[in-house]
């Protein structure tokens, strides 16, 4: 799949829950990837994929920042962008979803 002109491999793992992404591979060397963990419902898989794609786009575009609140149990981030940036986010999200191979457009008119 393609996110902000970067190729990401889409992987599935039954060993983890939720999702994650790596810009340069799991060991910071290699290909970018999005990993989707175990799920029971297909819509949950789609929700995880959308979350990881959005976060990857925001990271690629320099919109994710460390949060000052500390939580030892999970990563804490802030995302900051303008409405003008939001206008351009839709096409990036759509390209990533369509190139994932899991989504297609259907003309419902």
C-alpha positions in Angstrom: 0.0 0.0 0.0 1.1 3.6 -0.6 1.1 6.2 2.2 2.5 9.7 1.3 4.5 8.2 -1.6 6.1 5.6 0.6 5.4 1.9 0.1 4.1 0.1 3.2 3.8 -3.6 3.5 0.5 -4.7 5.1 0.9 -7.6 7.5 -1.4 -9.5 9.8 -0.4 -11.1 13.0 -2.4 -13.4 15.4 0.3 -12.8 18.1 -0.7 -9.2 18.9 -3.9 -7.2 19.5 -4.6 -3.9 17.8 -2.3 -2.4 15.3 1.1 -0.7 14.8 3.2 0.8 12.0 6.9 1.1 11.4 8.3 3.7 9.1 11.6 1.8 8.5 10.7 -1.8 9.5 10.4 -3.4 12.9 14.1 -3.0 13.7 14.5 0.4 12.0 16.0 -1.1 9.0 14.0 -2.2 6.0 10.6 -1.6 4.6 7.8 0.4 6.1 4.9 -1.7 7.3 1.5 -1.7 9.0 0.7 -4.7 11.1 -2.9 -5.6 12.0 -3.4 -7.9 15.0 -6.0 -10.5 15.7 -9.6 -9.5 15.3 -13.0 -11.2 15.3 -15.0 -8.8 13.2 -14.0 -7.5 9.8 -15.1 -3.9 10.7 -12.7 -3.9 13.6 -9.9 -4.8 11.2 -11.0 -1.8 9.0 -11.0 0.5 12.1 -7.5 -0.5 13.1 -6.3 -0.1 9.5 -7.8 3.4 9.3 -6.3 4.4 12.6 -2.8 3.2 11.6 -3.0 4.8 8.1 -4.1 8.1 9.6 -1.3 8.0 12.2 1.3 7.1 9.5 0.1 10.0 7.3 0.4 12.4 10.3 3.9 11.1 11.2 5.1 11.3 7.5 3.8 14.9 7.4 5.4 15.9 10.7 2.1 16.4 12.6 2.6 14.0 15.5 4.4 15.2 18.7 5.2 13.8 22.1 2.7 14.4 24.8 3.7 15.9 28.1 1.4 13.6 30.0 3.1 10.4 31.1 1.4 7.1 31.0 3.7 4.0 31.5 1.1 1.7 29.9 0.7 3.3 26.5 2.2 5.8 24.0 1.0 9.3 24.3 1.0 11.7 21.3 -0.5 15.0 20.3 -1.5 15.7 16.7 -1.6 19.3 15.5 -2.7 20.6 12.1 -4.8 23.3 10.5 -8.1 23.0 8.6 -6.2 23.6 5.4 -4.1 20.5 6.1 -7.3 18.6 6.9 -8.6 19.4 3.4 -5.6 17.5 1.9 -5.8 14.6 4.3 -8.8 12.9 2.6 -7.0 12.2 -0.7 -4.0 10.7 1.2 -6.3 8.5 3.3 -8.2 7.4 0.2 -5.1 6.5 -1.7 -3.8 4.4 1.2 -7.1 2.6 1.6 -7.5 1.8 -2.1 -3.8 0.6 -2.5 -4.2 -1.6 0.6 -6.3 -4.0 -1.6 -8.9 -4.3 1.2 -11.2 -1.4 0.0 -12.8 -0.5 -3.3 -15.1 2.3 -4.4 -18.6 1.4 -5.4 -20.8 4.0 -7.1 -24.0 3.9 -5.0 -25.8 6.7 -6.9 
